[in-house]
Amino acid sequence: MSTYAIQAEHLGKKYRIDSQPAGHGYVALRDVIADRIKRTASALSFIPKPSSFSGTSAAPSSVSRTEDFWALKDVSFDMAEGDVVGIIGRNGAGKSTLLKILSRITEPTTGRVRLNGRVASLLEVGTGFHPELTGRENILLNGAILGMTRAEIRRSFDDIVAFAEVERFLDTPVKRYSSGMYVRLAFAVAAHLQPEILIVDEVLAVGDAEFQRKCLGKMQDVSRTGRTVLFVSHNMAAVRHLCTKGMYLVSGELQTIGPIDRVVDAYLSASSSAVMVEARPVSKNGLELRELKLCAVNSSVPLSSVVFGRDYEIRFAVRGGVTDTRLSPVLRFHDEAGRQVSSVCGPEEGLDFAPINGTRAWTVRLPALPLLPGRYSVSFHLYGFEPEAYLEADRLLQFTVEGALVPGAARAYRSDHGVVRICSGMTVTETVQ
């Protein structure tokens, strides 16, 4: 028996795109009938053929065109039993197409796939469910589709219902379920019916935060039993936490495959390659953010990469003429998953609200930068006394923190240690023999 759970060889998937001619938008049945009558009448010479009947013209400009689009191009890889693989890439990179091929929902145009074991997939809300059947009936149906016996399904039944938290609605047709109930039951069925290969798309984003944590925990449990998990998500924190390997797709091609940290770093580097290290101007309400940059102390050179534990400054300036409103700045720091990790607020730092007439510049000191290695972004907000920002720029400045040893340390902090170093040192206070 092969030690590989999945083997893909030169996979390609081609779609044909039909392009309607310019000016031809939505066509109703009445338009089709009217056009057919015009064509028939003109052919029989019952009525003259006016030049204004553009719909009867056979000019080349009215002819629809088709073109080929390759969603996947020559993708090859092997996945061993027990691998937990994160598949990442921008929208339209081919991730969902790849999963549909691996789930046997669609056939590849070129290449082939070998699957060693039963496959359970959760690609979108409602996949594999019959809306007219109850939750109980859909559990039995999905188990049967996976080739399980009634006894095997019965052993997992109570765990599925408890995990999905749908006990009260178990005998209700699933067409009456909310999207959250739908996806909870669908994931519970896919994960508990003991497939050798579990495929999960971004559909988990439908659930709430607590359910997402349960799902990630369940997928970890599945992987520990030697089963293979494929996970597609735009949440890089979840991908790093769950997966050991990664695949990075770009325009249907396999760009990088390997350890998850290396693959995620390649994806994030490509995603932020077009971001300016010094923020572009942003205007609103008669004010303009002229500058937002991260610099070394006593330097004006903007940085896109800094080192953990060293001193830096963030400088920003606003220009405009607003004398009837008193304003104060706020900076918010986010990690690569979009979570706010800290903030710097003018009033909390002792700055009064004040009008801006001309140019006003600020400097934020960041001594011994406590952000652990990773990628971060900074959002700018200028507030008055109202809850709505007077001027704002979301995650306009992005930078990377590189690892470094703290004084006296034997090893450097890494990105998987968290986000912020909260201590200034550790000492031994007592030793008992």
C-alpha positions in Angstrom: 0.0 0.0 0.0 1.3 3.5 -0.8 2.5 5.7 2.0 1.0 8.7 0.2 -2.6 9.8 0.9 -2.7 12.0 -2.2 -0.6 11.9 -5.4 -1.3 14.6 -8.1 0.5 14.5 -11.4 0.4 17.5 -13.8 -3.1 18.6 -12.9 -4.7 21.2 -15.2 -8.2 22.5 -15.3 -9.5 24.5 -18.3 -12.8 26.5 -18.4 -14.3 28.2 -21.4 -15.4 31.8 -20.9 -18.2 33.1 -23.2 -17.9 36.9 -23.6 -21.1 38.8 -24.7 -20.6 41.6 -27.2 -20.6 45.2 -25.9 -24.0 46.5 -25.1 -25.5 43.1 -24.8 -26.4 42.8 -21.1 -29.2 40.9 -19.5 -31.5 39.2 -22.0 -35.1 38.3 -20.9 -37.4 35.7 -22.6 -39.4 38.5 -24.1 -36.3 39.9 -25.8 -35.5 36.5 -27.4 -39.1 36.1 -28.6 -39.2 39.7 -30.0 -35.8 39.1 -31.8 -37.0 35.8 -33.3 -40.2 37.5 -34.6 -38.2 40.3 -36.2 -35.8 37.8 -37.9 -38.7 35.7 -39.2 -40.6 38.6 -40.5 -37.6 40.1 -42.2 -36.7 36.8 -43.8 -40.3 36.4 -45.2 -40.3 40.1 -46.4 -43.5 40.8 -44.5 -42.0 44.0 -43.2 -39.0 46.0 -44.3 -35.8 45.5 -42.4 -35.1 48.9 -40.8 -31.4 49.8 -40.1 -32.4 50.6 -36.6 -32.9 46.9 -35.8 -29.4 46.4 -34.4 -30.5 43.1 -33.0 -30.9 41.7 -36.5 -27.5 42.8 -37.7 -24.9 40.1 -38.3 -22.0 42.5 -37.9 -18.9 41.0 -36.3 -19.3 43.4 -33.3 -22.5 41.5 -32.3 -20.9 38.1 -32.2 -20.1 36.6 -28.8 -16.6 35.4 -28.3 -15.1 32.5 -26.3 -11.7 32.1 -24.7 -10.0 29.4 -22.6 -9.1 30.0 -19.0 -6.8 27.7 -17.1 -7.7 27.7 -13.4 -4.9 25.2 -12.8 -1.7 24.6 -14.7 0.6 21.6 -14.4 0.2 21.1 -10.6 2.0 18.1 -9.1 2.6 17.2 -5.5 2.5 14.3 -3.0 0.9 14.3 0.5 1.8 11.7 3.0 -0.6 10.1 5.4 -1.0 12.3 8.4 0.1 15.5 6.7 -1.8 18.7 7.6 -1.5 21.0 4.6 -2.5 24.6 4.3 -3.3 25.7 0.7 -3.0 29.5 0.4 -3.1 32.1 -2.3 -5.0 35.2 -3.4 -8.6 35.0 -4.6 -8.7 33.3 -8.0 -5.4 31.5 -7.5 -7.1 28.1 -8.1 -7.4 26.8 -4.5 -11.1 25.9 -4.7 -10.7 24.4 -8.1 -7.9 22.1 -6.8 -10.1 21.0 -3.8 -13.0 20.2 -6.2 -10.8 18.0 -8.2 -9.4 16.3 -5.1 -13.0 15.8 -3.8 -14.0 14.3 -7.2 -16.6 17.0 -7.7 -15.0 17.9 -11.1 -12.6 16.1 -13.4 -9.2 17.6 -14.3 -8.6 18.6 -17.9 -5.1 17.2 -17.8 -3.2 15.0 -15.4 -4.5 12.6 -12.7 -5.0 12.2 -9.0 -4.5 9.1 -6.8 -6.4 9.1 -3.5 -5.7 6.5 -0.8 -8.8 6.3 1.4 -12.2 7.9 1.9 -12.5 11.6 1.3 -14.8 14.0 3.3 -15.0 17.6 2.0 -16.6 20.8 3.2 -16.2 23.2 0.4 -19.2 25.5 0.9 -22.3 25.8 3.0 -24.7 23.0 2.2 -22.3 20.8 0.3 -23.6 17.2 0.4 -26.8 18.1 2.2 -30.4 17.6 0.9 -32.4 20.6 2.0 -35.7 18.6 2.3 -34.2 16.0 4.7 -33.8 16.5 8.4 -30.5 16.9 10.2 -30.7 13.3 11.4 -31.4 12.0 7.8 -28.5 14.0 6.3 -26.1 12.5 8.8 -27.2 9.0 7.8 -27.0 10.0 4.1 -23.5 11.4 4.3 -22.3 8.4 6.2 -23.7 6.1 3.5 -22.1 8.2 0.7 -18.7 7.7 2.5 -19.3 4.0 2.4 -19.8 3.5 6.2 -22.0 0.9 7.7 -25.1 1.8 9.8 -23.2 0.6 12.9 -20.2 2.8 12.2 -22.5 5.8 11.7 -24.4 5.0 14.9 -21.1 5.0 16.9 -20.4 8.6 15.7 -23.9 9.9 15.7 -24.1 11.3 19.3 -20.6 13.0 18.9 -21.7 14.7 15.7 -24.9 16.1 17.2 -23.1 17.3 20.4 -20.4 19.0 18.4 -22.8 20.7 16.0 -25.1 21.8 18.9 -28.2 21.2 16.9 -30.0 18.7 19.3 -33.3 20.7 19.3 -33.4 20.9 15.5 -32.2 17.4 14.7 -35.6 16.4 13.2 -36.1 19.7 11.3 -35.4 19.9 7.6 -32.0 21.6 7.1 -33.5 24.1 4.6 -34.8 25.9 7.8 -31.3 26.0 9.4 -29.4 29.3 9.7 -26.1 29.4 7.8 -24.3 28.9 11.1 -26.3 25.8 12.0 -25.8 24.5 8.5 -22.0 24.8 8.6 -21.7 23.5 12.2 -23.6 20.3 11.2 -21.7 19.9 7.9 -18.3 20.2 9.6 -19.3 17.8 12.4 -20.4 15.2 9.8 -17.3 15.6 7.7 -14.9 15.4 10.7 -16.5 12.7 12.8 -17.3 10.1 10.1 -13.6 9.0 10.1 -12.5 9.8 6.6 -8.8 9.2 5.7 -8.7 12.5 4.0 -10.5 15.6 5.3 -10.8 18.7 3.0 -12.0 22.0 4.4 -12.3 25.2 2.5 -12.7 28.8 3.9 -16.3 27.9 4.8 -15.4 27.9 8.5 -15.5 31.7 8.3 -19.3 31.4 8.5 -19.1 30.1 12.1 -18.6 32.2 15.2 -15.2 32.5 17.0 -15.9 29.8 19.5 -17.0 27.3 16.8 -13.9 28.1 14.7 -11.7 27.2 17.7 -13.6 23.9 18.1 -13.1 23.2 14.4 -9.4 23.9 14.5 -9.1 21.7 17.6 -11.0 18.9 15.9 -8.8 19.1 12.8 -5.8 18.7 15.0 -7.3 15.7 16.6 -8.0 14.2 13.2 -4.4 14.7 12.1 -3.0 13.1 15.3 -4.8 9.9 14.3 -2.7 9.7 11.1 -5.4 11.1 8.8 -4.6 13.7 6.2 -6.1 17.3 6.4 -6.2 19.9 3.6 -7.1 23.3 4.9 -7.8 26.5 2.8 -7.9 29.8 4.6 -6.9 33.4 4.3 -6.3 33.5 8.1 -2.5 33.0 8.2 -2.5 32.7 12.0 -4.9 29.7 11.8 -2.9 28.2 9.0 0.4 28.5 10.9 -1.2 27.1 14.1 -2.8 24.1 12.4 -0.7 23.1 9.5 2.8 21.6 9.2 3.1 21.9 5.4 1.9 24.4 2.9 1.1 25.0 -0.8 1.1 28.5 -2.3 -0.8 28.9 -5.6 -0.4 31.8 -8.0 -2.7 32.1 -11.0 -3.3 28.4 -11.1 0.4 27.4 -10.7 2.1 25.9 -7.8 4.6 28.5 -6.6 5.9 27.1 -3.4 5.5 23.9 -1.4 7.2 22.9 1.8 7.2 23.8 5.6 4.3 26.0 6.5 6.4 28.9 7.8 8.4 29.2 4.6 5.3 29.0 2.5 3.4 31.6 4.5 6.4 33.9 4.4 6.5 33.6 0.6 2.8 34.4 0.3 3.0 37.4 2.7 6.1 38.8 1.0 4.4 38.7 -2.4 1.2 40.2 -0.9 3.1 43.1 0.6 5.6 43.7 -2.2 3.6 46.6 -3.6 3.1 48.3 -0.3 5.0 51.5 0.2 7.3 51.6 3.3 6.3 55.3 3.5 2.5 55.7 3.4 0.9 57.6 0.5 -1.1 60.7 1.3 -4.7 60.3 2.4 -7.3 63.1 2.4 -10.6 63.7 4.2 -12.6 66.6 5.7 -10.1 69.2 4.6 -7.1 67.4 6.1 -4.4 65.3 4.5 -2.1 62.7 6.1 1.2 63.7 4.5 3.6 61.2 6.2 3.5 58.0 8.1 6.7 56.1 8.4 8.8 53.8 10.6 12.4 54.9 11.2 15.4 54.3 13.2 16.1 56.8 16.0 17.8 60.0 14.5 17.1 58.9 11.0 14.5 59.9 8.4 14.9 56.8 6.2 11.6 54.8 6.1 12.0 51.1 7.0 10.0 48.0 6.0 12.0 45.6 8.2 13.1 46.2 11.8 14.7 44.1 14.6 13.0 42.9 17.8 14.3 44.7 20.9 15.8 47.7 19.2 14.7 51.4 19.4 12.6 52.9 16.6 10.3 55.8 16.0 7.0 56.3 14.0 6.6 59.7 12.5 3.5 61.1 10.9 2.3 64.5 9.8 -1.1 66.0 8.9 -1.7 69.2 6.9 -4.9 71.2 6.5 -7.0 74.0 7.8 -9.6 72.9 10.5 -9.9 75.4 13.2 -13.4 74.6 14.5 -12.7 71.1 15.7 -10.1 69.9 18.2 -8.4 66.7 17.2 -5.9 64.1 18.5 -4.2 61.1 16.8 -4.5 57.4 17.4 -2.2 54.6 15.9 -3.4 51.0 16.0 -1.0 48.1 15.5 -2.3 44.8 13.9 -0.7 41.4 13.4 -0.8 39.5 10.1 -4.2 38.0 11.0 -5.7 41.5 11.3 -6.0 41.4 15.1 -5.2 44.6 17.0 -2.2 44.0 19.3 -1.7 47.5 20.7 -2.4 51.1 20.2 -0.9 54.6 20.8 -3.5 57.2 21.8 -2.7 61.0 21.9 -4.8 61.8 25.0 -3.6 58.8 26.9 0.0 59.9 26.2 -0.7 63.4 27.5 -1.5 65.3 24.3 -4.4 67.7 24.3 -7.0 67.8 21.6 -6.2 70.8 19.4 -7.2 72.3 16.0 -5.0 71.9 13.0 -4.2 74.9 10.8 -1.1 74.2 8.7 1.1 71.2 9.2 1.4 69.3 12.5 3.9 66.5 12.9 4.1 63.8 15.7 6.8 61.3 16.7 6.0 58.1 18.6 9.0 56.5 20.4 9.2 52.7 20.4 12.0 51.8 22.8 13.2 48.2 22.8 10.5 47.2 20.3 8.5 44.5 22.1 6.8 43.0 19.0 7.9 39.4 18.4 9.1 38.3 15.0 6.3 38.5 12.4 4.5 40.9 10.1 2.6 43.9 11.3 0.6 46.9 10.1 -0.2 50.3 11.4 -3.6 52.2 11.0 -3.9 55.9 11.5 -6.9 57.7 13.0 -7.5 61.3 13.8 -10.4 61.8 16.3 -12.3 64.7 17.7 -14.8 64.3 20.5 -17.2 62.3 18.3 -16.9 58.5 17.9 -16.3 58.7 14.1 -12.8 59.4 12.9 -12.2 62.7 11.2 -9.3 61.3 9.1 -8.3 57.6 8.9 -6.1 55.2 6.9 -6.5 51.5 7.6 -3.3 49.4 7.8 -1.5 51.9 5.6 2.0 51.2 6.9 3.3 47.6 6.9 6.6 46.2 8.3 8.3 43.0 9.3 10.0 42.4 12.7 13.1 40.1 12.5 14.2 38.0 15.5 17.1 38.8 17.7 18.6 37.7 21.0 17.8 39.6 24.1 20.9 40.4 26.3 22.2 37.2 27.9 19.8 34.9 26.0 20.7 31.5 24.6 18.1 31.5 21.9 16.1 34.1 20.0 12.3 34.6 20.2 10.4 33.3 17.2 7.1 34.2 15.5 5.4 31.2 17.1 6.1 32.5 20.6 3.2 35.0 20.4 3.0 38.7 19.5 4.5 40.8 22.4 7.3 40.2 24.9 5.7 41.1 28.2 8.6 40.6 30.6 12.0 42.3 30.9 13.9 39.2 32.1 13.7 36.0 34.1 15.8 35.0 37.1 16.0 32.0 39.4 14.9 33.0 42.9 15.1 29.7 44.7 16.8 26.3 44.2 15.9 23.4 46.5 18.0 20.3 46.6 
